[in-house]
Amino acid sequence: MKKTYVGVCGPFNSKAETLDFDTYTSYSTFETKEKDWLKQAKLMVKEIKSDQ
């Protein structure tokens, strides 16, 4: 059985005035992808922003 996971990545820093395309941030909770995967992704972005 194939499993699909959700993760987010991108050149984003919530405190930066410009985007940094030289370094990327990636994050995953390694949860399996649900039907509403966008909701999962938005929660991950929120977690990344709170950690910075």
PDB file as gemmi writes it, atoms N, CA and C in Angstrom:
CRYST1    1.000    1.000    1.000  90.00  90.00  90.00 P 1                      
ATOM      1  N   MET A   1       0.844  -1.177   0.000  1.00  0.00           N  
ATOM      2  CA  MET A   1       0.000   0.000   0.000  1.00  0.00           C  
ATOM      3  C   MET A   1       0.893   1.245   0.000  1.00  0.00           C  
ATOM      4  N   LYS A   2       0.664   2.137  -0.943  1.00  0.00           N  
ATOM      5  CA  LYS A   2       1.441   3.365  -1.072  1.00  0.00           C  
ATOM      6  C   LYS A   2       0.884   4.426  -0.130  1.00  0.00           C  
ATOM      7  N   LYS A   3       1.786   5.096   0.603  1.00  0.00           N  
ATOM      8  CA  LYS A   3       1.381   6.191   1.482  1.00  0.00           C  
ATOM      9  C   LYS A   3       1.903   7.499   0.908  1.00  0.00           C  
ATOM     10  N   THR A   4       1.109   8.545   1.051  1.00  0.00           N  
ATOM     11  CA  THR A   4       1.488   9.869   0.596  1.00  0.00           C  
ATOM     12  C   THR A   4       1.526  10.797   1.805  1.00  0.00           C  
ATOM     13  N   TYR A   5       2.577  11.602   1.888  1.00  0.00           N  
ATOM     14  CA  TYR A   5       2.760  12.493   3.026  1.00  0.00           C  
ATOM     15  C   TYR A   5       2.717  13.949   2.572  1.00  0.00           C  
ATOM     16  N   VAL A   6       2.455  14.833   3.519  1.00  0.00           N  
ATOM     17  CA  VAL A   6       2.390  16.262   3.239  1.00  0.00           C  
ATOM     18  C   VAL A   6       3.602  16.946   3.856  1.00  0.00           C  
ATOM     19  N   GLY A   7       4.174  17.868   3.109  1.00  0.00           N  
ATOM     20  CA  GLY A   7       5.265  18.688   3.609  1.00  0.00           C  
ATOM     21  C   GLY A   7       5.224  20.027   2.906  1.00  0.00           C  
ATOM     22  N   VAL A   8       5.862  21.009   3.481  1.00  0.00           N  
ATOM     23  CA  VAL A   8       5.924  22.325   2.856  1.00  0.00           C  
ATOM     24  C   VAL A   8       7.387  22.738   2.736  1.00  0.00           C  
ATOM     25  N   CYS A   9       7.680  23.499   1.704  1.00  0.00           N  
ATOM     26  CA  CYS A   9       9.031  24.028   1.555  1.00  0.00           C  
ATOM     27  C   CYS A   9       8.968  25.325   0.770  1.00  0.00           C  
ATOM     28  N   GLY A  10       9.959  26.120   0.960  1.00  0.00           N  
ATOM     29  CA  GLY A  10      10.010  27.369   0.222  1.00  0.00           C  
ATOM     30  C   GLY A  10      10.952  28.362   0.860  1.00  0.00           C  
ATOM     31  N   PRO A  11      11.243  29.396   0.115  1.00  0.00           N  
ATOM     32  CA  PRO A  11      12.118  30.442   0.623  1.00  0.00           C  
ATOM     33  C   PRO A  11      11.312  31.470   1.413  1.00  0.00           C  
ATOM     34  N   PHE A  12      10.861  31.100   2.599  1.00  0.00           N  
ATOM     35  CA  PHE A  12      10.066  32.049   3.344  1.00  0.00           C  
ATOM     36  C   PHE A  12      10.584  32.210   4.768  1.00  0.00           C  
ATOM     37  N   ASN A  13      10.519  33.423   5.215  1.00  0.00           N  
ATOM     38  CA  ASN A  13      10.870  33.782   6.576  1.00  0.00           C  
ATOM     39  C   ASN A  13       9.866  34.853   6.972  1.00  0.00           C  
ATOM     40  N   SER A  14       9.073  34.591   7.970  1.00  0.00           N  
ATOM     41  CA  SER A  14       7.995  35.512   8.324  1.00  0.00           C  
ATOM     42  C   SER A  14       8.497  36.884   8.764  1.00  0.00           C  
ATOM     43  N   LYS A  15       9.759  36.986   9.162  1.00  0.00           N  
ATOM     44  CA  LYS A  15      10.293  38.259   9.641  1.00  0.00           C  
ATOM     45  C   LYS A  15      11.119  38.995   8.588  1.00  0.00           C  
ATOM     46  N   ALA A  16      11.362  38.368   7.467  1.00  0.00           N  
ATOM     47  CA  ALA A  16      12.188  38.981   6.422  1.00  0.00           C  
ATOM     48  C   ALA A  16      11.356  39.932   5.565  1.00  0.00           C  
ATOM     49  N   GLU A  17      11.994  40.995   5.111  1.00  0.00           N  
ATOM     50  CA  GLU A  17      11.315  41.931   4.224  1.00  0.00           C  
ATOM     51  C   GLU A  17      11.337  41.449   2.775  1.00  0.00           C  
ATOM     52  N   THR A  18      12.325  40.634   2.411  1.00  0.00           N  
ATOM     53  CA  THR A  18      12.428  40.091   1.062  1.00  0.00           C  
ATOM     54  C   THR A  18      12.568  38.576   1.141  1.00  0.00           C  
ATOM     55  N   LEU A  19      12.242  37.904   0.046  1.00  0.00           N  
ATOM     56  CA  LEU A  19      12.388  36.454   0.001  1.00  0.00           C  
ATOM     57  C   LEU A  19      13.838  36.084  -0.298  1.00  0.00           C  
ATOM     58  N   ASP A  20      14.345  35.074   0.360  1.00  0.00           N  
ATOM     59  CA  ASP A  20      15.714  34.599   0.176  1.00  0.00           C  
ATOM     60  C   ASP A  20      15.667  33.334  -0.676  1.00  0.00           C  
ATOM     61  N   PHE A  21      16.129  33.436  -1.920  1.00  0.00           N  
ATOM     62  CA  PHE A  21      16.086  32.296  -2.816  1.00  0.00           C  
ATOM     63  C   PHE A  21      17.361  31.456  -2.758  1.00  0.00           C  
ATOM     64  N   ASP A  22      18.314  31.818  -1.894  1.00  0.00           N  
ATOM     65  CA  ASP A  22      19.549  31.040  -1.754  1.00  0.00           C  
ATOM     66  C   ASP A  22      19.396  29.892  -0.758  1.00  0.00           C  
ATOM     67  N   THR A  23      18.515  30.055   0.192  1.00  0.00           N  
ATOM     68  CA  THR A  23      18.284  28.995   1.180  1.00  0.00           C  
ATOM     69  C   THR A  23      16.791  28.704   1.261  1.00  0.00           C  
ATOM     70  N   TYR A  24      16.468  27.485   1.486  1.00  0.00           N  
ATOM     71  CA  TYR A  24      15.074  27.070   1.566  1.00  0.00           C  
ATOM     72  C   TYR A  24      14.785  26.456   2.923  1.00  0.00           C  
ATOM     73  N   THR A  25      13.565  26.601   3.361  1.00  0.00           N  
ATOM     74  CA  THR A  25      13.084  25.981   4.581  1.00  0.00           C  
ATOM     75  C   THR A  25      12.141  24.854   4.182  1.00  0.00           C  
ATOM     76  N   SER A  26      12.263  23.722   4.835  1.00  0.00           N  
ATOM     77  CA  SER A  26      11.315  22.633   4.578  1.00  0.00           C  
ATOM     78  C   SER A  26      10.848  22.077   5.914  1.00  0.00           C  
ATOM     79  N   TYR A  27       9.648  21.532   5.913  1.00  0.00           N  
ATOM     80  CA  TYR A  27       9.059  21.045   7.159  1.00  0.00           C  
ATOM     81  C   TYR A  27       8.007  19.994   6.848  1.00  0.00           C  
ATOM     82  N   SER A  28       7.946  18.992   7.681  1.00  0.00           N  
ATOM     83  CA  SER A  28       6.905  17.978   7.579  1.00  0.00           C  
ATOM     84  C   SER A  28       6.664  17.371   8.947  1.00  0.00           C  
ATOM     85  N   THR A  29       5.436  17.042   9.220  1.00  0.00           N  
ATOM     86  CA  THR A  29       5.098  16.308  10.440  1.00  0.00           C  
ATOM     87  C   THR A  29       5.004  14.814  10.141  1.00  0.00           C  
ATOM     88  N   PHE A  30       5.221  14.457   8.873  1.00  0.00           N  
ATOM     89  CA  PHE A  30       5.176  13.074   8.391  1.00  0.00           C  
ATOM     90  C   PHE A  30       3.835  12.405   8.669  1.00  0.00           C  
ATOM     91  N   GLU A  31       2.781  13.223   8.600  1.00  0.00           N  
ATOM     92  CA  GLU A  31       1.427  12.687   8.675  1.00  0.00           C  
ATOM     93  C   GLU A  31       1.012  12.283   7.265  1.00  0.00           C  
ATOM     94  N   THR A  32       0.198  11.257   7.166  1.00  0.00           N  
ATOM     95  CA  THR A  32      -0.289  10.872   5.848  1.00  0.00           C  
ATOM     96  C   THR A  32      -1.238  11.938   5.321  1.00  0.00           C  
ATOM     97  N   LYS A  33      -1.236  12.085   4.012  1.00  0.00           N  
ATOM     98  CA  LYS A  33      -2.037  13.109   3.348  1.00  0.00           C  
ATOM     99  C   LYS A  33      -3.516  12.806   3.497  1.00  0.00           C  
ATOM    100  N   GLU A  34      -4.262  13.829   3.930  1.00  0.00           N  
ATOM    101  CA  GLU A  34      -5.707  13.707   4.071  1.00  0.00           C  
ATOM    102  C   GLU A  34      -6.390  14.347   2.868  1.00  0.00           C  
ATOM    103  N   LYS A  35      -7.703  14.184   2.782  1.00  0.00           N  
ATOM    104  CA  LYS A  35      -8.455  14.760   1.673  1.00  0.00           C  
ATOM    105  C   LYS A  35      -8.259  16.287   1.629  1.00  0.00           C  
ATOM    106  N   ASP A  36      -8.284  16.935   2.799  1.00  0.00           N  
ATOM    107  CA  ASP A  36      -8.072  18.384   2.882  1.00  0.00           C  
ATOM    108  C   ASP A  36      -6.600  18.656   3.209  1.00  0.00           C  
ATOM    109  N   TRP A  37      -5.722  18.325   2.270  1.00  0.00           N  
ATOM    110  CA  TRP A  37      -4.280  18.465   2.497  1.00  0.00           C  
ATOM    111  C   TRP A  37      -3.854  19.924   2.604  1.00  0.00           C  
ATOM    112  N   LEU A  38      -4.626  20.833   2.011  1.00  0.00           N  
ATOM    113  CA  LEU A  38      -4.292  22.248   2.101  1.00  0.00           C  
ATOM    114  C   LEU A  38      -4.384  22.733   3.550  1.00  0.00           C  
ATOM    115  N   LYS A  39      -5.359  22.230   4.277  1.00  0.00           N  
ATOM    116  CA  LYS A  39      -5.495  22.573   5.697  1.00  0.00           C  
ATOM    117  C   LYS A  39      -4.274  22.074   6.465  1.00  0.00           C  
ATOM    118  N   GLN A  40      -3.811  20.876   6.162  1.00  0.00           N  
ATOM    119  CA  GLN A  40      -2.610  20.337   6.794  1.00  0.00           C  
ATOM    120  C   GLN A  40      -1.408  21.232   6.494  1.00  0.00           C  
ATOM    121  N   ALA A  41      -1.265  21.645   5.242  1.00  0.00           N  
ATOM    122  CA  ALA A  41      -0.132  22.482   4.841  1.00  0.00           C  
ATOM    123  C   ALA A  41      -0.174  23.833   5.533  1.00  0.00           C  
ATOM    124  N   LYS A  42      -1.345  24.433   5.627  1.00  0.00           N  
ATOM    125  CA  LYS A  42      -1.467  25.733   6.287  1.00  0.00           C  
ATOM    126  C   LYS A  42      -1.091  25.643   7.762  1.00  0.00           C  
ATOM    127  N   LEU A  43      -1.438  24.541   8.411  1.00  0.00           N  
ATOM    128  CA  LEU A  43      -1.047  24.352   9.810  1.00  0.00           C  
ATOM    129  C   LEU A  43       0.472  24.242   9.944  1.00  0.00           C  
ATOM    130  N   MET A  44       1.114  23.586   8.990  1.00  0.00           N  
ATOM    131  CA  MET A  44       2.574  23.461   9.020  1.00  0.00           C  
ATOM    132  C   MET A  44       3.253  24.821   8.839  1.00  0.00           C  
ATOM    133  N   VAL A  45       2.726  25.629   7.928  1.00  0.00           N  
ATOM    134  CA  VAL A  45       3.292  26.974   7.729  1.00  0.00           C  
ATOM    135  C   VAL A  45       3.144  27.775   9.006  1.00  0.00           C  
ATOM    136  N   LYS A  46       2.009  27.660   9.661  1.00  0.00           N  
ATOM    137  CA  LYS A  46       1.789  28.368  10.931  1.00  0.00           C  
ATOM    138  C   LYS A  46       2.807  27.925  11.977  1.00  0.00           C  
ATOM    139  N   GLU A  47       3.090  26.606  12.033  1.00  0.00           N  
ATOM    140  CA  GLU A  47       4.083  26.087  12.980  1.00  0.00           C  
ATOM    141  C   GLU A  47       5.474  26.617  12.671  1.00  0.00           C  
ATOM    142  N   ILE A  48       5.836  26.685  11.391  1.00  0.00           N  
ATOM    143  CA  ILE A  48       7.146  27.197  10.991  1.00  0.00           C  
ATOM    144  C   ILE A  48       7.282  28.658  11.426  1.00  0.00           C  
ATOM    145  N   LYS A  49       6.249  29.442  11.181  1.00  0.00           N  
ATOM    146  CA  LYS A  49       6.302  30.868  11.523  1.00  0.00           C  
ATOM    147  C   LYS A  49       6.431  31.058  13.036  1.00  0.00           C  
ATOM    148  N   SER A  50       5.797  30.219  13.823  1.00  0.00           N  
ATOM    149  CA  SER A  50       5.862  30.379  15.278  1.00  0.00           C  
ATOM    150  C   SER A  50       7.216  29.945  15.833  1.00  0.00           C  
ATOM    151  N   ASP A  51       7.957  29.097  15.098  1.00  0.00           N  
ATOM    152  CA  ASP A  51       9.276  28.633  15.540  1.00  0.00           C  
ATOM    153  C   ASP A  51      10.384  29.632  15.217  1.00  0.00           C  
ATOM    154  N   GLN A  52      10.130  30.561  14.307  1.00  0.00           N  
ATOM    155  CA  GLN A  52      11.177  31.487  13.885  1.00  0.00           C  
ATOM    156  C   GLN A  52      11.276  32.681  14.790  1.00  0.00           C  
TER     157      GLN A  52                                                      
END                                                                             
